[in-house]
């Protein structure tokens, strides 16, 4: 007798082959999306570019090997309002606030991609750069948890910061630091930080002292999250866990189990959190706010229980067959950064495929979404063998020149935000993306289509590594 997810795999393959004729994208375009006229898309180049974007987002004192010529030291007084050193970390987007919630999720998602598709990073010669990339926020998150009852979750006032259009190096405003405590809980923030540190402890296990520190802080943050349950509005309206904190608890628990092999974390994920966060994930997304589908996938990998495979299949089916698409094929989950959501789902699809869940269909789906982003839904120039246009800055013959980003817009003592090309190229960044009809405006002032953010690149980067390894067969 076929097991449940095997039967679903066969059904999914059949649906995939026949159902798109009446939908906005045909199955044949999915099958051929990664290769056009014999030309493969350069996923390794996309991986290399993205590490440059994360370097452009660095806050604090920059290292001597900084590769971004227009970036310098910035925000060197962060944390002094509480007598602490809270320098470092990433600026969230085109602004200069440090929001730990999306930062920690982005770090975890990048680390997960390296753990799953490390061969691709090694083969491209980019392992050092991606390790440096993720270590930057990990070091900052460690600083943010100075004792067992305190976790700083934001540095900078969002409203004040957003009223300033200038370079990070010229910041001259009060930058308050905000913390959660047992009396001022923020379960989602602490659990997200715990997940990042736990994942980091696995990636850096060869550095035993650093790995042990990450693991210990991850355990401590998890205790702060779980024993003092409550949501926080500290980062609202910019970042708020609209899905609640149960998925963050489940996310943190599975990563702590993977890092420590302590059975209590797996038991908590399965028995205490799963039904509250993750049993039904169709018509949801994988993002800084919602991790339920990822929890399903990791629990399946850890336990091989069919209910987790079935739950994840429901999530993927809703993305492949039920969510609207643009005419050229991008799954259009939300008007605000649709590129991000599709790339995040593509990454999960590739992890699932690697672990034996519907590999043919899921790899094809992932390719269709990442290729759309890298080609902006267009074609490849047969002469240059590059896309005519790409939503990743620096990829292809042409790409967005006016992202909504303060640092990129500043040069020669002047900063401006318009549709004109900016003086600095923000290499590697993924812009928000098109409207529902594939319409797009390359204008700094249009922060719906042209915003960039650390979370926009996270799933995309890990998906590119997955495609490099599973499709281009880049292995050691």
For each residue, the residues with C-beta under 8 A, 3 or more apart:
1:
2: 6 7 10
3: 6 7 306
4: 7 8 306 309 310
5: 8 9 306 309 310 313 357 358
6: 2 3 9 10
7: 2 3 4 10 11
8: 4 5 11 12 309 310 313 358
9: 5 6 12 13 357 358 361
10: 2 6 7 13 14
11: 7 8 14 15
12: 8 9 15 16 313 316 317 320 358 361
13: 9 10 16 17 358 360 361
14: 10 11 17 18
15: 11 12 18 19 321
16: 12 13 19 20 27 30 320 361 364 365
17: 13 14 27
18: 14 15 21 27
19: 15 16 22 23 27 321
20: 16 23 25 26 27 30
21: 18 26 27
22: 19
23: 19 20 26 321 325
24: 324 325 326 327 329
25: 20 29 30 325 328 329 368
26: 20 21 23 29 30
27: 16 17 18 19 20 21 30 31
28: 31 32
29: 25 26 32 33 329 368
30: 16 20 25 26 27 33 329 364 365 367 368
31: 27 28 364
32: 28 29 35 36
33: 29 30 36 329 364 367 368 371 372
34: 40 41 367 371 467 471
35: 32 38 39 40 41
36: 32 33 39 379 380
37: 380 382
38: 35
39: 35 36 380 382 385
40: 34 35 472
41: 34 35 46 370 371 374 375 380 387
42: 45 46 386 395
43: 46 47 120 370 464 465 467 468 471 472
44: 47 48 120 123 124 126 464 468 472 474
45: 42 48 49 395
46: 41 42 43 49 50 374 392 395 460 461 464
47: 43 44 50 51 120 121 124 126 130 461 464 465 468
48: 44 45 51 52 124 126 129 428
49: 45 46 52 53 392 393 394 395 427 428
50: 46 47 53 54 392 428 430 457 460 461 464
51: 47 48 54 55 126 129 130 132 133 428
52: 48 49 55 56 67 68 394 427 428
53: 49 50 56 57 393 426 427 428 429 430 452 457
54: 50 51 57 58 90 133 136 428 454 457
55: 51 52 58 66 67 68 71 133
56: 52 53 68 71 407 408 426 427 428 429
57: 53 54 90 91 92 454
58: 54 55 62 66 71 88 89 90 91 136
59: 74 75 78 87 88 89 90 91 96 98 140 168
60: 73 74 75 76 78 87 88 89 140
61: 73 76 87 88
62: 58 66 71 72 73
63: 66
64:
65:
66: 55 58 62 63 71
67: 52 55
68: 52 55 56 71
69:
70: 407 408 410 411 423 424
71: 55 56 58 62 66 68 74 168 169 407
72: 62 169
73: 60 61 62 76 169
74: 59 60 71 96 167 168 169 171
75: 59 60 78 87 96 155 156 168 171 175
76: 60 61 73 87
77: 80 87 175
78: 59 60 75 85 86 87 88 98 155 156 175 177
79: 82 83 84 85 86 87 143 152 155 177
80: 77 83 84 85
81: 174 175 176 177
82: 79 86 152 177 179
83: 79 80
84: 79 80 143 146 152 177
85: 78 79 80 143
86: 78 79 82 89 140 143 144 152 155 177
87: 59 60 61 75 76 77 78 79 140 143
88: 58 59 60 61 78 136 137 139 140 143
89: 58 59 60 86 98 100 103 136 137 140 141 155
90: 54 57 58 59 98 103 106 136 137 140 454
91: 57 58 59 95 96 97 98 168 454
92: 57 95 97 98 99 102 103 238 453 454
93: 404 405 451 452 453 454
94: 403 404 405 406 407 408 447 451 452 453
95: 91 92 158 161 162 406
96: 59 74 75 91 156 161 164 168 171 406
97: 91 92 154 155 156 157 158 161 162 238
98: 59 78 89 90 91 92 103 140 154 155 156
99: 92 102 103 153 154 235 238 239
100: 89 103 104 141 144 151 152 153 154 189 192 193
101: 104 105 153 188 189 192 235 239 241 288
102: 92 99 105 106 239 288 453 454 455
103: 89 90 92 98 99 100 106 107 137 140 141 454
104: 100 101 107 108 137 141 192 193 195 196
105: 101 102 108 109 192 195 196 287 288 291 455 458
106: 90 102 103 109 110 137 288 454 455 457 458
107: 103 104 110 111 134 137 138 141 196 199 200 458
108: 104 105 111 112 192 195 196 199 251 255
109: 105 106 112 113 344 347 458 459 462
110: 106 107 113 114 130 133 134 458 461 462
111: 107 108 114 115 134 196 199 200 202 203
112: 108 109 115 116 199 351 462
113: 109 110 116 117 347 461 462 463 465 466
114: 110 111 117 118 121 127 130 131 134 203 462 465
115: 111 112 118 199 202 203
116: 112 113 350 351 354 462 465 466
117: 113 114 120 121 350 354 462 465 466 468 469 470
118: 114 115 121 122 127
119: 122 123 469 474 475 476
120: 43 44 47 117 123 124 465 466 468 469 472 474 475
121: 47 114 117 118 124 126 127 130 465
122: 118 119 125 127 476
123: 44 119 120 468 474 475 476
124: 44 47 48 120 121 468 474
125: 122
126: 44 47 48 51 121 129 130
127: 114 118 121 122 130 131
128: 131 132
129: 48 51 126 132 133
130: 47 51 110 114 121 126 127 133 134
131: 114 127 128 134 135 203 204
132: 51 128 129 135 136
133: 51 54 55 110 129 130 136
134: 107 110 111 114 130 131 137 138 200 203
135: 131 132 138 139 200 204
136: 54 58 88 89 90 132 133 139 140
137: 88 89 90 103 104 106 107 134 140 141 196
138: 107 134 135 141 142 196 197 200 214
139: 88 135 136 142 143
140: 59 60 86 87 88 89 90 98 103 136 137 143 144
141: 89 100 103 104 107 137 138 144 145 193 196 197 217
142: 138 139 145 197 213 214 217
143: 79 84 85 86 87 88 139 140 146 152
144: 86 100 140 141 151 152 153 193
145: 141 142 150 151 152 193 217 220 221
146: 84 143 150 152
147: 150
148: 220 223 224
149: 181 182 224
150: 145 146 147 179 180 181
151: 100 144 145 179 180 181 186 189 190 193 221 224
152: 79 82 84 86 100 143 144 145 146 155 177 178 179
153: 99 100 101 144 178 179 180 186 189 193 232 234 235
154: 97 98 99 100 158 177 178 234 235
155: 75 78 79 86 89 97 98 152 175 176 177 178
156: 75 78 96 97 98 160 161 175 176
157: 97 160 161 173 174 175 176
158: 95 97 154 161 162 235 238
159: 162 163
160: 156 157 163 164 173 174
161: 95 96 97 156 157 158 164 173
162: 95 97 158 159
163: 159 160
164: 96 160 161 171 173 406
165: 406 409 415 416 417
166: 170 171 406 410 415
167: 74 170 171 406 407 410 415
168: 59 71 74 75 91 96 171 406 407
169: 71 72 73 74
170: 166 167
171: 74 75 96 164 166 167 168 175
172:
173: 157 160 161 164
174: 81 157 160
175: 75 77 78 81 155 156 157 171
176: 81 155 156 157
177: 78 79 81 82 84 86 152 154 155
178: 152 153 154 155 234 235
179: 82 150 151 152 153 184
180: 150 151 153 184 185 186 189 190 224 232 234
181: 149 150 151 184 185 228
182: 149 185 224 227 228
183:
184: 179 180 181 232
185: 180 181 182 228 229 230 231 232
186: 151 153 180 189 190 230 231 232 234
187: 190 191 225 226 228 229 230 231 232 245 248 249
188: 101 191 192 225 231 232 241 244 245 248
189: 100 101 151 153 180 186 192 193 225 232 234 235
190: 151 180 186 187 193 194 221 222 224 225
191: 187 188 194 195 221 222 225 226 245 248 249 251 252
192: 100 101 104 105 108 188 189 195 196 248 251 252
193: 100 104 141 144 145 151 153 189 190 196 197 218 221
194: 190 191 197 198 218 219 221 222 225 252 255 256
195: 104 105 108 191 192 198 199 218 248 251 252 255 256
196: 104 105 107 108 111 137 138 141 192 193 199 200 218
197: 138 141 142 193 194 200 201 214 215 217 218 221
198: 194 195 201 202 214 215 218 252 255 256 258 259 260
199: 107 108 111 112 115 195 196 202 203 255 258 259
200: 107 111 134 135 138 196 197 203 204 211 214
201: 197 198 204 205 211 212 214 215 218 259
202: 111 115 198 199 205 211 258 259
203: 111 114 115 131 134 199 200
204: 131 135 200 201 207 210 211 214
205: 201 202 208 211
206: 211
207: 204 210 211
208: 205 211 212
209: 212 213
210: 204 207 213 214
211: 200 201 202 204 205 206 207 208 214 215
212: 201 208 209 215 216
213: 142 209 210 216 217
214: 138 142 197 198 200 201 204 210 211 217 218
215: 197 198 201 211 212 218 219 259 260
216: 212 213 219 220
217: 141 142 145 197 213 214 220 221
218: 193 194 195 196 197 198 201 214 215 221 222 252 255 256 259
219: 194 215 216 222 223 256 260
220: 145 148 216 217 223 224
221: 145 151 190 191 193 194 197 217 218 224 225 252
222: 190 191 194 218 219 225 226 252 253 256
223: 148 219 220 226 227
224: 148 149 151 180 182 190 220 221 227 228
225: 187 188 189 190 191 194 221 222 228 229 245 248 249 252
226: 187 191 222 223 229 249 268
227: 182 223 224
228: 181 182 185 187 224 225
229: 185 187 225 226 245
230: 185 186 187 245
231: 185 186 187 188 240 241 244 245
232: 153 180 184 185 186 187 188 189 235
233: 236 240
234: 153 154 178 180 186 189
235: 99 101 153 154 158 178 189 232 238 239 240
236: 233 239 240
237: 240
238: 92 97 99 158 235
239: 99 101 102 235 236 288 289
240: 231 233 235 236 237 289
241: 101 188 231 244 245 248 289
242: 289
243: 247 277 284 289 290 292
244: 188 231 241 247 276 277
245: 187 188 191 225 229 230 231 241 248 249
246: 249 250 273 276 277 278
247: 243 244 250 251 273 277 278 290 291 292 295
248: 187 188 191 192 195 225 241 245 251 252 291
249: 187 191 225 226 245 246 252 253 268 272 273 277
250: 246 247 253 254 269 273 274 277 278 291 292 295
251: 108 191 192 195 247 248 254 255 291 294 295
252: 191 192 194 195 198 218 221 222 225 248 249 255 256
253: 222 249 250 256 257 265 266 268 269 273
254: 250 251 257 258 265 266 269 295 298 299 302
255: 108 194 195 198 199 218 251 252 258 259 298
256: 194 195 198 218 219 222 252 253 259 260 262 265
257: 253 254 260 261 262 263 265 266 269 302
258: 198 199 202 254 255 261 298 302
259: 198 199 201 202 215 218 255 256
260: 198 215 219 256 257 265
261: 257 258
262: 256 257 265
263: 257 266 267
264: 267 268
265: 253 254 256 257 260 262 268 269
266: 253 254 257 263 269 270 302 303
267: 263 264 270 271 272
268: 226 249 253 264 265 271 272 273
269: 250 253 254 257 265 266 272 273 274 295 299
270: 266 267 273 274 299 303
271: 267 268 274
272: 249 267 268 269 276
273: 246 247 249 250 253 268 269 270 276 277 278 295
274: 250 269 270 271 277 278 279 295 299
275: 278 279
276: 244 246 272 273
277: 243 244 246 247 249 250 273 274 292 295
278: 246 247 250 273 274 275 281 292 293 295 296 299 311
279: 274 275 311
280: 311 314
281: 278 284 292 293 296 311 312 314 315
282: 314 315 317 318 322
283: 318 322 323
284: 243 281 290 292 293 315 318
285: 289 290 293 333 334 341 344 345
286: 290 291 293 294 341 344 345 347 348 459
287: 105 290 340 341 344 455
288: 101 102 105 106 239 455
289: 239 240 241 242 243 285
290: 243 247 284 285 286 287 293
291: 105 247 248 250 251 286 294 295
292: 243 247 250 277 278 281 284 295 296
293: 278 281 284 285 286 290 296 297 311 312 315 348
294: 251 286 291 297 298 348
295: 247 250 251 254 269 273 274 277 278 291 292 298 299
296: 278 281 292 293 299 300 308 311 312 315
297: 293 294 300 301 308 312 348 351 352 355
298: 254 255 258 294 295 301 302
299: 254 269 270 274 278 295 296 302 303 305 308
300: 296 297 303 304 305 308 309 312 355 357
301: 297 298 304 355
302: 254 257 258 266 298 299
303: 266 270 299 300 308
304: 300 301
305: 299 300 308 309
306: 3 4 5 309 310
307: 310 311
308: 296 297 299 300 303 305 311 312
309: 4 5 8 300 305 306 312 313 357
310: 4 5 8 306 307 313 314
311: 278 279 280 281 293 296 307 308 314 315
312: 281 293 296 297 300 308 309 315 316 348 352 357
313: 5 8 12 309 310 316 317 357 358
314: 280 281 282 310 311 317 318
315: 281 282 284 293 296 311 312 318 319 348
316: 12 312 313 319 320 345 348 349 352 358 362 365
317: 12 282 313 314 320 321 322
318: 282 283 284 314 315 321 322 323
319: 315 316 322 323 331 333 345 365
320: 12 16 316 317 323 331 361 365
321: 15 19 23 317 318
322: 282 283 317 318 319
323: 283 318 319 320 331 332 333
324: 24 331 332 436
325: 23 24 25 329 330 331 332
326: 24 329 330 332 338 377 434 435 436 437 438
327: 24 437 438
328: 25 372 377 378 438
329: 24 25 29 30 33 325 326 368 372 377
330: 325 326 338 339 342 369 372 373 377 433 434 438
331: 319 320 323 324 325 338 341 342 345 369
332: 323 324 325 326 335 338 436
333: 285 319 323 338 341 342
334: 285 337 338 341
335: 332 338 435 436 448
336: 432 448
337: 334 340 341 432 433 451 453 456
338: 326 330 331 332 333 334 335 341 342 432 433 434
339: 330 342 343 373 391 430 431 432 433 456 460
340: 287 337 343 344 430 432 433 453 455 456 459 460
341: 285 286 287 331 333 334 337 338 344 345
342: 330 331 333 338 339 345 346 369 372 373
343: 339 340 346 347 369 370 373 430 456 459 460 463
344: 109 285 286 287 340 341 347 348 458 459 460
345: 285 286 316 319 331 341 342 348 349 366 369 459
346: 342 343 349 350 365 366 367 369 370 459 460 463 466
347: 109 113 286 343 344 350 351 366 459 460 462 463 466
348: 286 293 294 297 312 315 316 344 345 351 352 459
349: 316 345 346 352 353 362 363 365 366
350: 116 117 346 347 353 354 362 363 366 462 463 466 467 470
351: 112 116 297 347 348 354 355 466
352: 297 312 316 348 349 355 357 358 362
353: 349 350 356 357 358 359 362 363 366 466 470
354: 116 117 350 351 359 466 470
355: 297 300 301 351 352
356: 353 359
357: 5 9 300 309 312 313 352 353 362
358: 5 8 9 12 13 313 316 352 353 361 362
359: 353 354 356 362 363
360: 13 363 364
361: 9 12 13 16 320 358 364 365
362: 316 349 350 352 353 357 358 359 365 366
363: 349 350 353 359 360 366 367 467 470 471
364: 16 30 31 33 360 361 367 368
365: 16 30 316 319 320 346 349 361 362 368 369
366: 345 346 347 349 350 353 362 363 369 370 463 466 467
367: 30 33 34 346 363 364 370 371 467 471
368: 25 29 30 33 329 364 365 371 372
369: 330 331 342 343 345 346 365 366 372 373 463
370: 41 43 343 346 366 367 373 374 460 463 464 467
371: 33 34 41 367 368 374 375
372: 33 328 329 330 342 368 369 375 376 377
373: 330 339 342 343 369 370 376 390 391 392 430 433 460
374: 41 46 370 371 387 390 391 392 395 396
375: 41 371 372 378 379 380 387 388 389 390 396
376: 372 373 387 389 390 391 396 434 440
377: 326 328 329 330 372 434 438
378: 328 375 387 388 389
379: 36 375 387 388
380: 36 37 39 41 375 385 386 387 388
381: 384 385 386 387 388 397
382: 37 39 385
383:
384: 381 397
385: 39 380 381 382
386: 42 380 381 395 396 397
387: 41 374 375 376 378 379 380 381 390 395 396 397
388: 375 378 379 380 381 396 397 398
389: 375 376 378 396 397 398 399
390: 373 374 375 376 387 393 395 396 398 399
391: 339 373 374 376 399 400 430 431 433
392: 46 49 50 373 374 395 396 399 428 429 430 460
393: 49 53 390 399 400 403 425 426 427 428 429 430 431 452
394: 49 52 399 425 427 428
395: 42 45 46 49 374 386 387 390 392 399
396: 374 375 376 386 387 388 389 390 392 399
397: 381 384 386 387 388 389
398: 388 389 390
399: 389 390 391 392 393 394 395 396
400: 391 393 403 431 442 450
401: 421 422 425 442
402: 409 417 418 419 420 421 422 442 443 444 450
403: 94 393 400 408 422 426 429 431 444 450 451 452
404: 93 94 417 444 445 446 447 450 451 452
405: 93 94 408 409 422 426 429 444 452
406: 94 95 96 164 165 166 167 168 409 410 415
407: 56 70 71 94 167 168 410 424 426
408: 56 70 94 403 405 422 423 424 425 426
409: 165 402 405 406 415 416 417 422 423 424 444
410: 70 166 167 406 407 414 415 423 424
411: 70 414 415 422 423 424
412: 423
413:
414: 410 411
415: 165 166 167 406 409 410 411
416: 165 409 420 444
417: 165 402 404 409 444 445
418: 402 443 444 445
419: 402 441 442 443 444 445
420: 402 416
421: 401 402
422: 401 402 403 405 408 409 411 425 426 444
423: 70 408 409 410 411 412
424: 70 407 408 409 410 411
425: 393 394 401 408 422
426: 53 56 393 403 405 407 408 422 429 452
427: 49 52 53 56 393 394
428: 48 49 50 51 52 53 54 56 392 393 394 457
429: 53 56 392 393 403 405 426 452 456 457
430: 50 53 339 340 343 373 391 392 393 433 452 456 457 460
431: 339 391 393 400 403 449 450 451 452 456
432: 336 337 338 339 340 447 448 449 450 451 452 456
433: 330 337 338 339 340 373 391 430 440 449
434: 326 330 338 376 377 437 438 439 440 449
435: 326 335 438 439 440 449
436: 324 326 332 335
437: 326 327 434
438: 326 327 328 330 377 434 435
439: 434 435
440: 376 433 434 435 449
441: 419 446 449 450
442: 400 401 402 419 449 450
443: 402 418 419 446 449 450
444: 402 403 404 405 409 416 417 418 419 422 450
445: 404 417 418 419
446: 404 441 443 449 450
447: 94 404 432 450 451
448: 335 336 432 451
449: 431 432 433 434 435 440 441 442 443 446
450: 400 402 403 404 431 432 441 442 443 444 446 447
451: 93 94 337 403 404 431 432 447 448 456
452: 53 93 94 393 403 404 405 426 429 430 431 432 456 457
453: 92 93 94 102 337 340 456 457
454: 54 57 90 91 92 93 102 103 106 457 458
455: 102 105 106 287 288 340 458
456: 337 339 340 343 429 430 431 432 451 452 453 460
457: 50 53 54 106 428 429 430 452 453 454 460 461
458: 105 106 107 109 110 344 454 455 461 462
459: 109 286 340 343 344 345 346 347 348 462 463
460: 46 50 339 340 343 344 346 347 370 373 392 430 456 457 463 464
461: 46 47 50 110 113 457 458 464 465
462: 109 110 112 113 114 116 117 347 350 458 459 465 466
463: 113 343 346 347 350 366 369 370 459 460 466 467
464: 43 44 46 47 50 370 460 461 467 468
465: 43 47 113 114 116 117 120 121 461 462 468 469
466: 113 116 117 120 346 347 350 351 353 354 366 462 463 469 470
467: 34 43 350 363 366 367 370 463 464 470 471 472
468: 43 44 47 117 120 123 124 464 465 471 472 474
469: 117 119 120 465 466 472 473 474 475
470: 117 350 353 354 363 466 467 473
471: 34 43 363 367 467 468
472: 40 43 44 120 467 468 469
473: 469 470
474: 44 119 120 123 124 468 469
475: 119 120 123 469
476: 119 122 123
